[in-house]
Amino acid sequence: MRLRIHRGTREIGGTCIELETMGARILLDLGLPLNAKDLASTPLPDVEGLSAPSASLLGIVLSHGHRDHWGLVPKVNPAIPLVMGEATERIIRAAADFVPDAVALKASHQLEHRKPIQLGPFTITPRLVDHSGFDAYAMEISSGSKRVFYSGDLRAHGRKRKLFDALISDPPRDIDLMLMEGSSLGRLADDATFPSEENLEEAFVTRFEQTEGFALVACSAQNIDRVVTIYRAAKRTGRGLIIDAYAAEVLKATGHESIPQPAPGWPNLAVYIPQRQRVQLKTKGISALVDGYRGFRIWPGQLAGSAPRSVMLFRGWMMSDLAQANALTGARVFWSQWDGYLADGQTGAALKADCERRGIAFETIHTSGHAGPSDLKRLAAAVAAKRLIPIHTFERLRFPDLFSNVELANDGEWIDV
């Protein structure tokens, strides 16, 4: 068996790994680079069979539902089999009606925790992991006597940290080559740790109690752990959580009744449809979607009165709705996603500037979706691969100082396993 990393040896995002054995090939992830201008202008990696059919390309296996791991899939030959988690498939499908350039993907095989699947000569054994993306997997790929372990994206400080502990206590064995992410390197000191979701919950509770009006939280609806954190903090401070149709559909798509959603048993939750979203749903002919929120709707005329008792999952373009409803008195905005989106030219920077113009307090409460260096050390030691190759990192040169048996690779070069 051999492999080549088409993108990821020197950057975060756009991950794509090709494995080959006995004339058969599979891809692990096919992501849209974080610096891509758009989907249309971003070329596919140089993989035979992505555009013109090739019988040797058996499928594309997606580790999770973040677009830097699947975002180029809409450009490939639709006959290529796709493999992903069941909830990942549902969430991507639910988001497709709301997110630009998105499509509803169809899986030919579904990943399930520790249930091997066969693609030609490849046996793929997924391991469900803790990550900010729901239904995320690491995976072992074996063929004959050779074994590769791909970490995907993972962490040890989320609400599913027991999955990381389980991976450490019962790791894949006899791994010849491990591909391990290093997103956090350069963001965190080697001996430091990221705040947990429980730490964030306490921070939100404190801030919500200090907020006179709307608590507006700018976070991704697909960060299910974070939505749970915000819901719990809202409930503890006597506030209800308001979400839009996009968030409602994503939360329903998880398939877990234990996750907040507009359904019986969740009285502390309401759905508001912003004007822009109403137009979007009507244009796409899916206005009937909102019928599923009966009994949970909150209307523009109710926003101002509800603001002191509410938290809203919020995006910058919703500000005009709240201003028109006179619902911004005493409001605070809480940024709860990657701070890279606050850089000049990014949507977060525009939101922060808008808050400054309106005199609205703006602060960050966030934690990473990726494992810190100390947890990566635990993972690497537990797997004890014969060779370890950095991926999904800007800091590959730090790997040899932190881990054993490190081998640095380059994009596009074949590596014998």
C-alpha positions in Angstrom: 0.0 0.0 0.0 1.1 3.5 -0.7 -0.4 7.0 -0.2 0.0 10.6 -1.2 -1.3 13.7 0.5 -2.6 16.0 -2.2 -3.1 18.9 0.2 -2.5 19.2 3.9 1.2 18.7 4.6 1.7 22.5 5.1 -1.7 23.9 5.8 -5.0 23.5 7.6 -8.0 22.8 5.3 -8.4 21.4 1.9 -7.4 17.9 3.1 -7.2 15.2 0.5 -5.3 11.9 0.9 -5.1 9.2 -1.9 -4.4 5.6 -0.9 -3.4 2.9 -3.5 -2.9 -0.8 -3.4 -3.1 -3.6 -6.0 -4.3 -1.1 -8.6 -7.3 0.1 -6.5 -7.5 3.6 -4.9 -9.6 5.5 -2.4 -9.6 9.1 -1.2 -9.8 10.2 2.4 -11.5 13.6 2.3 -11.7 16.1 -0.5 -11.8 19.5 1.2 -12.2 23.1 0.0 -9.1 25.0 1.0 -9.7 27.7 3.7 -8.2 30.3 1.4 -10.3 29.4 -1.6 -12.1 32.3 -3.2 -15.0 30.1 -4.2 -15.9 26.6 -5.3 -16.0 27.4 -9.0 -12.5 28.7 -9.3 -10.9 26.1 -7.1 -9.3 23.2 -9.1 -9.6 19.6 -8.1 -6.4 17.8 -7.0 -4.6 15.8 -9.6 -6.4 12.5 -8.9 -7.3 10.2 -11.8 -11.0 9.5 -11.9 -12.3 12.6 -10.2 -13.6 14.1 -13.4 -13.4 11.4 -16.1 -14.5 7.9 -14.9 -11.8 5.5 -13.6 -12.7 2.0 -12.4 -9.7 2.0 -10.1 -11.1 4.9 -7.9 -13.4 3.0 -5.5 -14.7 5.9 -3.5 -14.3 9.0 -1.4 -14.4 8.6 2.4 -15.4 11.7 4.3 -14.2 12.0 7.9 -16.8 14.6 8.9 -19.0 17.4 7.7 -16.7 20.4 7.7 -16.3 21.9 4.2 -12.5 21.9 4.4 -12.9 18.1 4.3 -15.7 17.7 1.8 -16.2 21.0 0.0 -14.8 20.0 -3.4 -17.0 16.9 -3.7 -19.7 18.8 -5.7 -17.2 19.1 -8.6 -16.4 15.4 -9.0 -18.0 12.8 -11.2 -21.3 12.0 -9.5 -20.8 8.3 -10.1 -18.0 8.1 -7.6 -19.2 6.3 -4.4 -19.2 8.5 -1.3 -18.7 7.1 2.2 -19.7 9.2 5.3 -21.5 9.0 8.6 -25.3 8.9 8.5 -25.7 12.0 10.6 -23.1 13.8 8.4 -25.1 13.0 5.3 -28.3 14.3 6.9 -26.7 17.5 8.2 -25.1 18.3 4.8 -28.4 17.7 3.1 -30.2 19.9 5.6 -27.7 22.7 5.2 -27.8 22.6 1.4 -31.0 24.7 1.3 -29.3 27.5 3.2 -25.5 27.5 2.4 -24.1 28.9 -0.9 -22.4 26.4 -3.2 -23.6 23.5 -1.0 -25.2 20.3 -2.3 -27.0 17.4 -0.8 -24.6 14.5 -0.8 -25.7 10.8 -1.1 -23.7 8.1 0.7 -23.3 4.7 -0.9 -21.8 3.4 2.4 -22.2 4.9 5.9 -19.5 5.1 8.6 -20.4 3.6 12.0 -18.3 3.5 15.1 -15.9 0.4 15.0 -17.9 -1.3 12.2 -15.5 -2.2 9.3 -16.5 -1.6 5.7 -14.9 -3.0 2.6 -14.0 -1.0 -0.5 -12.2 -3.5 -2.8 -8.9 -4.4 -1.0 -9.3 -1.7 1.6 -10.8 -2.4 5.0 -11.9 0.9 6.7 -12.6 0.8 10.5 -14.1 4.2 11.7 -13.6 5.5 15.2 -16.1 8.1 16.4 -14.2 11.1 17.9 -14.8 14.3 19.9 -14.8 17.3 17.5 -16.6 20.5 17.0 -18.1 18.9 13.8 -20.8 16.4 14.7 -20.5 12.7 13.6 -16.7 13.0 13.1 -14.4 9.9 12.6 -10.8 8.9 12.8 -10.2 5.8 10.8 -7.9 2.8 10.3 -7.4 1.7 6.7 -5.8 -1.7 6.2 -5.0 -3.9 3.2 -3.0 -7.1 3.6 -0.5 -6.6 6.4 -0.4 -2.8 6.1 -2.2 -0.5 8.4 -2.7 3.3 8.2 -4.4 5.4 10.9 -5.9 8.8 10.0 -6.8 11.0 12.9 -9.2 13.2 11.0 -10.0 16.2 13.1 -10.4 15.5 16.8 -10.1 16.9 20.3 -10.3 15.9 24.0 -12.1 18.8 25.6 -15.6 18.7 24.1 -18.8 17.2 25.3 -17.8 13.9 23.8 -14.3 13.7 25.4 -15.0 10.1 26.5 -14.6 9.1 22.9 -11.0 10.5 23.0 -10.4 8.6 26.3 -11.7 5.4 24.7 -9.4 5.9 21.7 -6.4 6.3 24.0 -7.3 3.3 26.2 -8.0 1.0 23.2 -6.1 2.4 20.3 -5.7 0.8 16.9 -2.8 -1.7 17.0 0.2 -2.4 14.8 -0.1 0.9 12.8 2.6 1.3 10.1 1.8 4.9 9.4 -0.2 7.5 11.2 -1.5 10.7 9.7 -2.1 13.1 12.6 -3.6 16.5 12.5 -1.8 19.4 14.2 -4.2 22.3 13.9 -3.5 23.6 17.4 0.3 23.8 17.1 1.3 27.5 17.0 -2.0 28.5 18.7 -1.3 27.0 22.1 1.8 26.5 24.3 2.9 22.9 24.4 1.9 22.5 28.1 -1.3 24.6 27.9 -4.9 23.3 27.5 -7.9 24.6 25.8 -11.0 25.5 27.8 -13.7 22.8 27.9 -17.3 23.2 26.8 -18.2 23.2 30.5 -15.8 26.1 31.0 -17.5 28.0 28.3 -20.9 27.2 29.8 -19.8 28.9 33.0 -18.5 31.9 31.1 -21.7 32.2 29.2 -23.8 32.0 32.4 -21.8 34.9 33.9 -22.1 37.0 30.8 -25.8 36.3 30.2 -26.5 37.3 33.8 -24.7 40.6 33.1 -26.6 41.3 29.9 -29.7 43.5 30.1 -31.0 42.8 26.6 -30.5 40.2 23.9 -27.5 37.9 24.3 -26.6 37.4 20.7 -24.2 34.4 20.1 -22.4 34.3 16.8 -21.6 30.6 16.4 -22.0 27.9 13.8 -25.2 25.9 14.1 -23.3 22.9 13.0 -21.1 23.1 16.1 -23.6 21.0 18.0 -21.5 20.9 21.2 -21.6 24.7 21.3 -25.3 24.9 20.7 -25.8 22.5 23.7 -23.4 24.7 25.7 -25.4 27.8 24.9 -28.7 26.2 25.5 -27.7 25.0 28.9 -26.3 28.4 29.8 -29.5 30.1 28.6 -31.7 27.8 30.7 -29.6 28.3 33.8 -30.0 32.1 33.5 -33.8 31.9 32.9 -33.5 32.7 29.2 -34.9 30.9 26.2 -32.8 30.1 23.1 -34.0 31.5 19.7 -32.7 29.9 16.5 -33.4 30.3 12.8 -34.7 27.8 10.2 -31.1 26.8 9.2 -30.2 26.0 12.8 -33.5 24.2 13.4 -33.0 21.9 10.4 -29.4 21.2 11.3 -30.3 20.3 14.9 -33.1 18.0 13.7 -30.8 16.3 11.2 -28.5 15.1 14.0 -31.2 12.4 14.7 -30.7 12.8 18.4 -33.7 13.7 20.6 -31.3 14.7 23.4 -30.1 17.6 21.3 -32.1 20.9 21.5 -34.5 21.3 18.6 -38.1 22.4 17.8 -39.7 19.3 19.1 -41.8 18.1 22.1 -39.7 18.3 25.2 -37.9 21.5 24.4 -40.1 24.3 25.7 -37.2 26.6 26.2 -36.5 27.0 22.5 -38.1 29.2 19.8 -37.6 29.6 16.0 -37.4 33.1 14.4 -37.3 33.3 10.6 -35.4 36.5 9.6 -36.7 38.4 6.5 -33.8 37.3 4.3 -34.5 33.7 5.2 -38.2 34.0 4.5 -37.3 35.3 1.0 -34.8 32.5 0.6 -37.3 29.8 1.5 -39.9 31.2 -0.8 -37.5 31.5 -3.7 -36.5 27.9 -3.3 -40.1 26.7 -3.0 -39.6 25.3 0.5 -41.7 27.7 2.6 -43.6 24.7 3.9 -40.5 23.9 5.9 -41.7 26.3 8.6 -44.8 24.2 9.2 -42.6 21.9 11.3 -42.0 24.8 13.8 -45.6 25.2 14.7 -45.8 26.1 18.4 -42.2 27.2 18.4 -42.4 30.4 16.3 -41.5 33.8 17.6 -42.5 36.8 15.5 -40.8 40.2 14.8 -43.2 42.0 17.0 -42.3 39.8 20.0 -38.5 40.2 19.7 -38.1 43.5 21.7 -40.2 42.2 24.6 -38.5 38.8 24.6 -34.9 40.2 24.4 -34.1 40.5 28.1 -35.1 36.8 28.6 -33.5 35.4 25.4 -30.4 34.2 23.8 -30.2 34.1 20.0 -28.0 32.1 17.7 -27.0 35.0 15.5 -25.2 35.9 12.3 -24.3 39.4 11.3 -26.9 39.8 8.6 -29.6 39.3 11.2 -28.7 42.7 12.8 -31.1 44.6 10.5 -34.1 42.5 11.6 -33.3 43.2 15.2 -32.8 46.9 14.6 -36.1 47.1 12.8 -37.8 45.4 15.7 -36.2 47.8 18.2 -34.7 44.7 19.9 -31.1 45.9 20.4 -31.4 47.9 23.6 -28.9 46.4 26.1 -27.8 43.7 23.7 -24.3 42.1 23.7 -22.7 40.1 20.9 -20.6 37.0 21.8 -18.3 35.7 19.2 -18.0 31.9 19.6 -16.1 30.6 16.6 -12.5 30.7 15.2 -10.9 34.1 15.6 -9.5 33.9 12.1 -12.9 35.0 10.9 -12.4 38.3 12.7 -9.4 39.2 10.4 -9.8 42.1 8.0 -12.1 41.3 5.1 -13.8 38.5 6.9 -17.4 38.4 8.0 -16.6 38.5 11.6 -14.6 41.8 11.2 -17.7 43.4 9.5 -19.9 42.3 12.4 -17.5 43.6 15.0 -17.3 47.0 13.2 -21.1 47.1 13.0 -21.3 46.5 16.7 -18.9 49.3 17.4 -21.0 51.7 15.2 -24.1 50.7 17.1 -22.5 50.8 20.6 -23.1 47.1 21.2 -20.6 45.3 23.4 -18.6 42.6 21.5 -16.5 39.8 23.1 -15.2 36.4 22.4 -16.1 33.2 24.3 -14.7 30.2 22.4 -12.7 27.1 22.5 -11.0 25.1 19.8 -12.4 22.2 17.9 -9.0 20.6 17.8 -6.8 18.7 20.3 -4.0 20.7 22.0 -0.4 19.5 22.0 -0.6 17.6 25.2 -3.6 15.6 24.0 -1.9 15.0 20.7 1.1 13.6 22.6 -1.2 11.2 24.4 -2.7 10.1 21.1 0.6 9.6 19.4 2.0 7.6 22.3 -1.1 5.4 22.5 -1.1 4.5 18.8 2.7 4.2 18.8 2.8 4.1 15.0 6.0 3.1 13.3 5.9 6.4 11.4 4.0 9.6 12.0 3.3 12.1 9.3 1.9 15.6 10.1 -1.3 16.7 8.3 -3.8 19.6 8.6 -1.2 21.9 10.2 0.8 25.0 9.5 3.4 23.9 12.0 4.8 20.6 10.7 8.4 21.5 11.7 7.3 21.4 15.3 6.3 17.7 15.1 9.8 16.2 15.5 10.2 18.1 18.8 6.9 16.8 20.2 6.4 13.3 18.9 8.5 10.2 18.0 9.1 8.6 14.6 8.1 11.7 12.7 8.5 11.8 8.9 7.8 15.0 7.0 6.0 14.6 3.7 5.3 16.9 0.8 2.0 17.5 -1.0 1.8 15.2 -4.1 4.6 12.8 -3.3 3.9 9.0 -3.1 4.9 7.4 0.2 5.2 3.6 0.6 3.4 2.4 3.7 
